[in-house]
Amino acid sequence: MRKSIGSTFGEPTPGEVPVAGRETVLRIERLVAGGAGLARMPDGRVAFVPLAAPGDRVRARVVRERRREVHAEILEVVEPGPARRAAPCPYFGTCGGCDWMHLAEEAQREAKGAILREALRRLGGVSWEAPIEVVASPPFGYRSRARLAVRGGRVGFLEARSARVVDVEACAVLEPEGSRALGEVRRAAREGNAPGEVHVAVGEEGAACSPPIPGVPAGPVTWRLGGQEFRFDPDAFAQANRALAEDLRCEAVGEGRGDRALDLYCGAGFFSLALAPRFREVLGVDGDARAIGRARENARSLPGLRFVAAGAREWFARGEAPERADFVLLDPPRTGTEPEVLEGVARLRPARAVLVGCDPATFARDVGRLVRLGWRLERLRAFDLFPQTHHVEAVGRLVPA
């Protein structure tokens, strides 16, 4: 942890209001959405402290304050909480990629489940009392996709809340082939042959880059999942944890069968391919025409699988949706599902709808909207697709209430 030089500190007196730049001592209560630790100021305001652990007693500096909240940075961990550990990466605390590497993995998953439950209650108005399983991932060497920044000879990832590039020799969470590609990008950068941004993805044949880098092919990459081949481009959206990809697909698709399934925000067909053996007709919809082109290639040998290059909201607005569907799967971007799409799903009256979300806040908001449209959350499970970070993937199954 960064130390202050030549400063003194002490416990604030009751009612004292620290101002920006003032040092104070805080006890971290828990972790909250966004990854920061939550503490209470002497005047009752909430304090958000990045890189904190539950139970920590820290000396902190106030860096920003508002009427009801304070943001502070740790100067010294005076007394570590029970979940804190030494981060096994020399770039931790500077690199913005991993913000929970100082926490034991079990504590990370426990916090993610609690954050998801609180988001459902506070933002969705949905009370979920049952335990939330957070499926564990390999803690390191799991990440199959990454976006590398190249600036002034530095290659790596952006510093937290900054545009500065942290020069990274090796990344602890990248798959080994991804780390090899990182080395090739570094070599290309030294020779002046690397652009400002390089996307890396790892598949069965190794790593690929977009744009291509000397020593690394351009892609696409292939994953073999459930006896199927799923191909995608390194700079296109795909799940970033290959080890949990098939478990995630199985949870989202479930055991249902029927005549028609819809896969909204389908991308290159990650979930559509898994739906194809279970439904007579599967229709995938996505606004990224290039991803739809790749989805059609992935589905060449699967009858009944069709794709439409259109945004889900526009697709509903144009009246192109069928009158009925047996199953609807939604995997929207981090910003969540548009209200018009949720209303369109409700009009289809499917027997089940599954919502996949990478942000607890927007996932909870969308679940709440579906509940108000006459649905009930029947099953909830989470996946730790990004160990060492605060991110969590949620999968909720809803049925008509």
N, C-alpha and C positions, 0 to 999 in steps of 0.2 A: 504493500500500500504506500501511496505517496505520503511523505512526512512534511509537516510544516517546519519552518526553520525559525528559531528565535521567538516562538509564540507561547503565550500562557493561556490556560483555559481552566474552567471550573464549572460546576453545576450552576445553571441559571437560577436565580432566585425566583420564587413563585410569582407569576404575573409578568415576569420580564419578557419582552418581545425581542428576540434576536432579529437583526436586520441583515441585509445582504452583506457578506464579508465577515460577519460575526461568527465566532466559533461557539459550539455548544456540544453537549453530550446527550446522546439519544440511545434509547433501548428499542431495538427493532422487534416489532410484534409479529409480523407475518409478511409474506410476499404477495404482491398484488399484480393485476393485469398490467402488462408492459414490462414486468420483470423487476421493478424496484422494490425495496423493502419499505414497509410502512412503520412510522413511529409517531409519537405525539409530542408536540411542543408544550412547554410549560403554560402557554396561554390557550391551549386546547386545539390549536390548529394541527392539521395533519401534515406530516413531513414525509416526502418521498426521497429515498436514498438508494441510488443505483449501487450494484455490486455488494449489497448487504445480504446477511443471512438471518433467519429467524433466531431470536435470542441474543444476537450480537449487542454489545454495548460499545458504541463507537464515538469517537471525537470527530465532529463533522463541521464543515463550513457551509453556511447558508449562501447559495449562489443565485437564488431567485425566489421571490416571495410574492404572494397574492393575498387577497383579503382572507381567504379560508384555507390556504395551503402554502407550504414551503417546499422548495427543492434544495437538497443539500448534497455535498460530496464528502466521502469519507477521507479524513486525514490520517486516522489511526484506528485500528481495531483494538480497543482497550481490553475487551473480554469477548472471545469468540463464542458464538452460539454452537450448540451440539452438532449441527449439520455442516458447519464450515470445515473445509479442508484446504490444503495447499493446491492451487490450480496447477494441473500437469501440463502447462503450456507457457512458454516464455512470453507470449504476446498477449496473454490475458490481462484485461484492464486497459489495454490500449486498442487492440483490434476490436472492431464492433461486431464481429461475427458471433462470438459466444459471450453471453453475459451471466451464465449460471455455472461456469466451470468450477467455481469455488464451493459448490454444493455437492454433497453426496447424491448419487443418482436416485436413490429411493426418496430422498427429501424433495428432489426436483419433481418426481411424478406425483408425490402427495400434494405439493403446492399447485401443480397444474390441474389436478382434479378439483381442488378447493376453489381455484379461480374460475373454472368452468361452472361449477355449481352456483357460485355467487353471481356470475354474469347472467345465468338463467333466471335467478331470483330477482336481481335488481333491474336488468335491462329487458328481460323477456316476460317478467311477471309469471314465471313458471317455477313451481316448487318441486324439486327433484330430491326426494329423501333417500333413495336407494344408493348404495355404494357406486362410485364411478370407477370402473377399471381403466387404468391407463397402461396400455400394452407396452412393454419394455422393448427397447431397441438395443443392439450393440452400442455401448457408450461412446466408442471412438472408431474411426475408420469406416463410418457408415455412410457418409454423404456422397451421393452419386452425381450430383449436379452442383455447379458453383459458377459464380460470375466474378472474374478476376479484373481488377483495375490496374492499369499500367500508366504511371505518371513519372516523368523525369527519371527514368531508370528504376523506379520502385515498382514492384509487382506484388500484389496481395489484395487486401480487403480494406474497406474504408474504416477509418477511426469512428468510434461511436459519436453520433451527432456532429459529424464533420465531413468535409470533402477531401481531407488529407488521406493519402494512401499509406497504410502500414506495410512496410516491406517484410514479406513473410517467406522464409526459406522453406518451411514445411508446415503443413496444416494437420493438426491432430485429428480432425473429424472427417477429412477427405478419405475416400477409398484410396488404397495404395496406387492404383493406376491414375487416379486424379492427381495425386501428389507428383507422380512422374510427369504428367502433363504440365503441372505448375513449374517444374524445373525446365521443361522445354520452352515455356513462355518466357521464363527469366532469361534463358539463353537468347531467344529471339529479341527480347527487349534490349539486351546489351549490344546486339548487332543492328539495332534500329529497325527490326522487322516485325514489331508487335504493335497493333493498334491500341487505342486507349481503353478498350474493353474487350475481354475474351470470355466466351462462355465455354465451360468444360462439362462434358457428360461422360459417364462411364457405363459401358454395357458389356455384353458377353465377349465381344472381341477386343475389349480394352477401352481406352479413352479416345474421345474425339473433341475437336474444337471448332468453334464458329466465331469469327472467320478462321480458316485453317492456319495452322502454325507449322513451320518446318519441323518435321519429326512427329507430328500428330495429325492424323487424318481429319477430314472435315465432317464426317458423319454421313448419314444418321447413325444412331446407336440402337442396339437391339436388346430388349429384355425378354427372357423366356419366363412366362407366368402361366401357371395352370395348364401347361401343354400348348400354349399359344405364344406367338411371337408378337411383341409390341415394339414398334419402331417409332422414334421421334428424333427431331433435330436438336442439337445441343442448345440452340438459342430459343427453342420453343418451350412452352410450359409443360412440365411433367413432374410427377412426384420426385422428391429428392432423396428418398431413402429406399433403395432397392431391397434391402433385407426385410422390410415390412410391407412391401408393395402388394404381395399376394394376400396377406392377412387383411390388409385394408380393403382390397377388392371383395374378398369373401364376406366381410362384415357388411359392406355397403349393398351388395347384391342380394345377400341372404339366400333363403331356400325357395323363394316364391317362383311360380311359373305362371304363364298365361299367354294371351294373344298378342298384346301390345305393351311395349315398354318405351318410355321416353328418357333420354339421357341429355339433360340440359346443361350447357357449358361443358360440352363433351371433350373439347380439345382434340387430341389425336386418337381418341377412342379407348382410353385406358379402362373405363368402366363398361363402355359399350361392348367390347369384345367379350367380357365376362357375362354380360346379359344375353348375348346371342344364343347360346345353347339352351336357354330357359324360356325364351319367348319366340313366338312365331314371327313377330315383326319387332325390330328395334330401330328407333329413329333417334339419331344424335343431332343436336343443334349447337352451333357455336359460331360466333362472329368472326373468328380468325380463319380466313379462307385458306391460308397455307396449312394450318393445323387440320382443317377438314380434308384437304388434299391428301395429307399423310394418313388420316383416319380411313379414307377410302382405300388406300393401298393396304393398310393393315387388315381390312375386312374383305379382301378379294375372295377368299375361300369360304366365307361365311354367308350362307343365304339368309335373306330377310333382314339384312343390316343395311340401313340407308342413312345418309348424312345430308344436312342442309347447312349451307354457309349463311348464317343470319344470326344477329343478336337475338337472344331469347325474348326480350321485350318487344322488339320490332316484329318478330315471328308471330307472337300472340296478337299484336295490334293489327297485322295484316290478315288475320283470320285463317292462317295456315295450319293451326293446330287441329288435330282430330277432335271429334266430339267426345270420345272416351279413351281412357288408357287404364290398364290394369296396374301399372307400376310407373312411378316417376322418380328419377334420381336427379338431384341438383348438386352440382359441385362448383359453386360460383367463385369468383376471385375474392380476394381479401375484403373488398368493399361490401360483399354480401349480395343478396338477391334483390332485384327491384320489386317493389310492391305489386306492380302490374303482373309480374311473372308469378308471384305467389297467388294472386287472385286467379290467374289463368289456370294454375295447377288445381286449385280448389274446384274450378268449374269442370275439370275433367273427371272428377269423382273417382280417382284410383282407389284400389283397395289398400294400397300402402304408398307412402312417399318417404324417401330417404334424403336427408340433408347432410352434406359433408361440408365442414367449415374449418378453415385454418386460423380463424380469429375468434376467440370466445365471445367478444362483444357483438360482432355482426351475426355470428351463429345464433346467439341467444336472442337477438332482435328478430331474426327471421323465424325462429321457432315460436316466439311469442306471437308474431303476426299470423302464423298458420293456426295456432291455438285459437286465436280470436276469430279465425275464419271457419272454425268448427272442427279442428283436429285435436288429437291428443298424442303427447309424446309417450311412446310405448317402450322404447329401448334406447339406451344411451351408452356409448362406449367411446373411449378416447385412445389415441395412438401417439406415442412419444416419438414422432418422426424426426425431431430435432433435439436430441440430448445435448446438454450443456448450454441450451438456450431456453427462454421462457415460452417458446412457441409450442402449441399443441394442436393436434388434428382431432376434431370431434365428428362422430357419426351418430346421427339421431334418426330413429325410425318412428314415423308418425302414422296414425290410423285415424279414420273418421271417428269423431266423438259420438 
